[in-house]
Amino acid sequence: MASCLMASKSVAHFDSAIEQHKTDQLCLDYIKQKFTNDLNVWTKTEPNPVDAWNLSFCSAKYPRGDDLSTNEFDNLARTHCTPHFWDSVEQNKLISLCWHKAVDPVFTHHAKNIVIIIDPPSTKWLHRANWYKHYEIKDRGIHLKQHDPSYAPPLIAEYINKFNNPIYSTEHPYSFIKNNIVNCKFKKVFSSKENFNSLNNAEFLNLSALLDENQFIKQIQTITNNLNIDPIAESFLRNAHQHWSSCHTFKY
């Protein structure tokens, strides 16, 4: 969804070269390059805002950066963020961030929020997508790809190397899946709108709608209208969704 929204003239694209000469075809080519049928390397190839903006001083999943004031964020951003980030800010473009928390950090209290809710019809799909993209069984146990630098893009890999998180788990697959996928704490947070009552300017989208081509297009059109974002061509959205959907061939 973020990759599709970046086709709008209002939203800065992760790729600076595409942003300079943005067309629907370039944005579609980017999606086809980044989202592949090989789900095993999904975490390494999928688009990532950290590489685009270098906002490593904030965490999309953990509390790091939540308490930064606007001035504190600005000071860190001027030290760490990419030139493309600042070029986009100067052009008054929206900066896309993927966030896995139910609260806004202090410095984004005026952000436009889009929340994907994990509704019951999408649960089985999510379980399988989570497994195939983030885990696999190897001789040493369950491979935790999110802790393996070789399964991350360059800037994230550099950051992962600073920690000593285990790359393999010896937990039995049944209990591991139950604890980390079926009962995943992030899944619980994103299963109810009530967990996001503190968000301002929030638009909600059910995951099952994202999985359906026609519903997805209608939702994106509603979002661009409600959040006052420049519209995105339906033909682009349809082609992008068809490619993304074709990458998920597992049964659910």
ChimeraX attribute file (.defattr): number of C-alpha atoms within 10 A of each C-alpha:
attribute: neighborCount
match mode: 1-to-1
recipient: residues
	/A:1	14
	/A:2	16
	/A:3	20
	/A:4	20
	/A:5	23
	/A:6	23
	/A:7	26
	/A:8	22
	/A:9	17
	/A:10	18
	/A:11	21
	/A:12	26
	/A:13	29
	/A:14	24
	/A:15	18
	/A:16	16
	/A:17	11
	/A:18	18
	/A:19	19
	/A:20	10
	/A:21	8
	/A:22	18
	/A:23	15
	/A:24	19
	/A:25	13
	/A:26	15
	/A:27	23
	/A:28	20
	/A:29	12
	/A:30	17
	/A:31	20
	/A:32	16
	/A:33	12
	/A:34	16
	/A:35	21
	/A:36	18
	/A:37	15
	/A:38	12
	/A:39	21
	/A:40	17
	/A:41	18
	/A:42	19
	/A:43	18
	/A:44	21
	/A:45	17
	/A:46	16
	/A:47	20
	/A:48	22
	/A:49	18
	/A:50	22
	/A:51	17
	/A:52	21
	/A:53	22
	/A:54	19
	/A:55	21
	/A:56	19
	/A:57	15
	/A:58	18
	/A:59	16
	/A:60	17
	/A:61	12
	/A:62	11
	/A:63	12
	/A:64	13
	/A:65	18
	/A:66	18
	/A:67	14
	/A:68	17
	/A:69	15
	/A:70	13
	/A:71	10
	/A:72	12
	/A:73	20
	/A:74	14
	/A:75	12
	/A:76	15
	/A:77	18
	/A:78	12
	/A:79	9
	/A:80	14
	/A:81	20
	/A:82	16
	/A:83	14
	/A:84	19
	/A:85	21
	/A:86	15
	/A:87	13
	/A:88	19
	/A:89	13
	/A:90	9
	/A:91	10
	/A:92	12
	/A:93	17
	/A:94	18
	/A:95	19
	/A:96	21
	/A:97	15
	/A:98	14
	/A:99	16
	/A:100	15
	/A:101	19
	/A:102	18
	/A:103	17
	/A:104	18
	/A:105	19
	/A:106	14
	/A:107	17
	/A:108	16
	/A:109	16
	/A:110	11
	/A:111	16
	/A:112	16
	/A:113	20
	/A:114	18
	/A:115	20
	/A:116	19
	/A:117	20
	/A:118	20
	/A:119	15
	/A:120	12
	/A:121	12
	/A:122	17
	/A:123	17
	/A:124	13
	/A:125	17
	/A:126	18
	/A:127	19
	/A:128	17
	/A:129	19
	/A:130	16
	/A:131	15
	/A:132	17
	/A:133	18
	/A:134	19
	/A:135	17
	/A:136	15
	/A:137	13
	/A:138	9
	/A:139	8
	/A:140	10
	/A:141	15
	/A:142	18
	/A:143	19
	/A:144	18
	/A:145	22
	/A:146	20
	/A:147	19
	/A:148	16
	/A:149	18
	/A:150	17
	/A:151	19
	/A:152	22
	/A:153	17
	/A:154	14
	/A:155	16
	/A:156	19
	/A:157	17
	/A:158	13
	/A:159	13
	/A:160	17
	/A:161	13
	/A:162	8
	/A:163	9
	/A:164	8
	/A:165	12
	/A:166	12
	/A:167	15
	/A:168	19
	/A:169	14
	/A:170	12
	/A:171	11
	/A:172	10
	/A:173	14
	/A:174	8
	/A:175	11
	/A:176	15
	/A:177	17
	/A:178	12
	/A:179	12
	/A:180	15
	/A:181	18
	/A:182	18
	/A:183	13
	/A:184	13
	/A:185	11
	/A:186	14
	/A:187	18
	/A:188	13
	/A:189	17
	/A:190	21
	/A:191	17
	/A:192	13
	/A:193	15
	/A:194	10
	/A:195	14
	/A:196	17
	/A:197	10
	/A:198	12
	/A:199	18
	/A:200	15
	/A:201	13
	/A:202	17
	/A:203	16
	/A:204	14
	/A:205	20
	/A:206	20
	/A:207	22
	/A:208	19
	/A:209	19
	/A:210	20
	/A:211	15
	/A:212	13
	/A:213	17
	/A:214	14
	/A:215	15
	/A:216	21
	/A:217	21
	/A:218	14
	/A:219	18
	/A:220	20
	/A:221	19
	/A:222	15
	/A:223	20
	/A:224	16
	/A:225	12
	/A:226	12
	/A:227	14
	/A:228	11
	/A:229	17
	/A:230	15
	/A:231	17
	/A:232	19
	/A:233	14
	/A:234	14
	/A:235	11
	/A:236	18
	/A:237	23
	/A:238	15
	/A:239	16
	/A:240	22
	/A:241	22
	/A:242	13
	/A:243	16
	/A:244	18
	/A:245	16
	/A:246	12
	/A:247	14
	/A:248	17
	/A:249	10
	/A:250	11
	/A:251	8
	/A:252	11
